Amino acid sequence: MSLAYSPSELHPDADINRFGNNPAQRFAQNLALVQTRIAEACARAGRAPGEVQLLPVTKTVPAAVLRHAFAAGIRDFGENKLQEARDKQAALSDLPIRWNVIGHLQTNKVKYLVRFASEFHALDSLRLAAELNRRLEALGRDLSVFIQVNTSGEDSKYGLPPEALPAFIERLADFPRLRPQGLMTLAILSGDPLRVRRCFALLRILRDAAQLRHPGITRLSMGMTSDFEIAIEEGADVVRVGQAIFGPRPRSAGAFWPGLDDV
Ligand SMILES: *Cc1c(COP(=O)(O)O)cnc(C)c1O
């Protein structure tokens, strides 16, 4: 793997490296551009603009940079690693931020998540649901969750196989502290937009079927930098976008910001 620049060449202030010397302004511009693209995709799909929620994804972006993002108007942040989310939450606890955990969660990390997360987008097992419910119960709080479905059939992807979804949703009634909002997926990583679109279309079909029995299952969390417009055309309600807002991620974030795992 070759990187465009080596860590030793990096300016000590990560803001400068990634965002020029006026990061808040850069975010405002990037954000405006993404919002425009969302509005255009909505128009193409005959959907009302504003129907789609943008969830900015800040994994590997340092807490200091999130302050600038907050200054640019961002209030919801998506993080895919619990430890990283926790550290940033601690560093930014003076700001009224909503933390959305969007990546796979190990059961032993649940006790941390329930303390600060507003939403969890990657519910993919009953064991995890039970542990979340137990810990939430102890704190007397509820949590919005999205059920992650593997729509691409790739072994590398987390999520329930589509055929397991109906029974899974039935069982969620046992966990009253969880507020299921809808379904989440990651499309196949492919240069072929048709294959990507098929993943999103499948999630919509699964949602439509689930909603007949469970009216609360309404929202689709799908689409990221490389494919959010296709996702919107297929019915996304929440798009999780990182790099289009915060700039490209180094392939190995740990090389740049010690303490972060590879992404
Ligand atoms: C990183 C991530 C995203 C955003 O990816 P970008 O390419 O930065 O837009 C969306 N969803 C999940 C689950 C992620 O981990």
The ligand as an SDF file (V2000), in Angstrom:
LIG
                    3D

 15 15  0  0  0  0  0  0  0  0999 V2000
  -17.6450    4.6280    7.3050 C   0  0  0  0  0  0  0  0  0  0  0  0
  -19.0550    4.2580    7.2130 C   0  0  0  0  0  0  0  0  0  0  0  0
  -19.9420    5.0100    6.4250 C   0  0  0  0  0  0  0  0  0  0  0  0
  -19.5230    6.2410    5.6290 C   0  0  0  0  0  0  0  0  0  0  0  0
  -18.5910    5.9400    4.6340 O   0  0  0  0  0  0  0  0  0  0  0  0
  -18.0200    7.1360    3.7190 P   0  0  0  0  0  0  0  0  0  0  0  0
  -17.3500    6.4600    2.5950 O   0  0  0  0  0  0  0  0  0  0  0  0
  -17.0640    7.8770    4.5850 O   0  0  0  0  0  0  0  0  0  0  0  0
  -19.1550    7.9830    3.3190 O   0  0  0  0  0  0  0  0  0  0  0  0
  -21.2680    4.6110    6.3900 C   0  0  0  0  0  0  0  0  0  0  0  0
  -21.6970    3.5380    7.0970 N   0  0  0  0  0  0  0  0  0  0  0  0
  -20.8760    2.8030    7.8620 C   0  0  0  0  0  0  0  0  0  0  0  0
  -21.4330    1.6450    8.6230 C   0  0  0  0  0  0  0  0  0  0  0  0
  -19.5280    3.1360    7.9550 C   0  0  0  0  0  0  0  0  0  0  0  0
  -18.7190    2.3930    8.7370 O   0  0  0  0  0  0  0  0  0  0  0  0
  1  2  1  0
  2  3  1  0
  2 14  2  0
  3  4  1  0
  3 10  2  0
  4  5  1  0
  5  6  1  0
  6  7  2  0
  6  8  1  0
  6  9  1  0
 10 11  1  0
 11 12  2  0
 12 13  1  0
 12 14  1  0
 14 15  1  0
M  END
$$$$
